[in-house]
Amino acid sequence: MDKENYDLAVIGCGPAGLSAAVNARVRKKSVILLGGELCTPKLQKSPLVSNYLGLPEIRGSELREKFLEHARLLDIPIQQVKVESVSPGNGGVFSVQAGKKAYQAGAVIIATGVTVNELFKGEREFTGKGISYCATCDGPLFKDKDVAVFAGASGAVEEANYLAAFCRKVYFIAGAGQRSDVDGLKPGIEVIHDQVLAVKGNDFLSLIQLEGRELPVQGFFIYRDTYLPDRLLEGLVLEDNHIRVDHDYKTNIPGVYAAGDCTGKPYQLAKAAGEGQVAALNAVQYLDRPG
């Protein structure tokens, strides 16, 4: 697996993540910015932003481009990939896995935007017990077993094809009424247009309950545009489905900070940019600590 080393990894390419990356870079830290979406599609589609200080009556697309241009001027590398996991390594270094690549960093800022508010019934209970969010990470554990993929985000087709190479049966749940985004699936993968109602089992997942049928499976790989933060990083403490932080935007895990919508309301640009700056300044201080 390819590895790259940085002082700071920022997860999320929205206003909070960009602000964090810019402020850390100004303080001479090497930064990698990782995220599936490049500076929030919501901002791109906004016809007018009227409450961002110093830039009254600016189009969302124009403000978005200014954010991105600032990062480009500082030569901050941006990788449009979805991060699948963050794990502490030896010597206080974090490993950030995105697909087949791992990024090493001394500190991490999570700026992933609004988190998932509603899970499938039983999802949290069976996470790690049959439910996974990364086929690359966990797929080989399900060799010769029946699995399903929930296609709630881009990349699901690729992951389903990967699983089909060694799983006995792969179901691709595209959702009721959704007829797109199934091109490129390998033959033998069964496409299901239905809604997931619940996941069930005893000590381990054994059944997915759909509106129209039941799927007996041993694995369920869920892909969404939004994150489950405590699944991204094991042990991360949440509060009302947002990441709990202190006034320095520290999480409960040393070296890990969070900023923007993922820390809670209000979901506003200025709040996100400000939190990104504070998180970055404190992450830099953490990186510069003695010893």
Order of alpha helices (4+ residues) and beta strands (2+ residues): beta-alpha-beta-alpha-alpha-beta-beta-beta-beta-alpha-beta-alpha-beta-alpha-beta-beta-beta-beta-beta-beta-alpha-beta-beta-beta-alpha
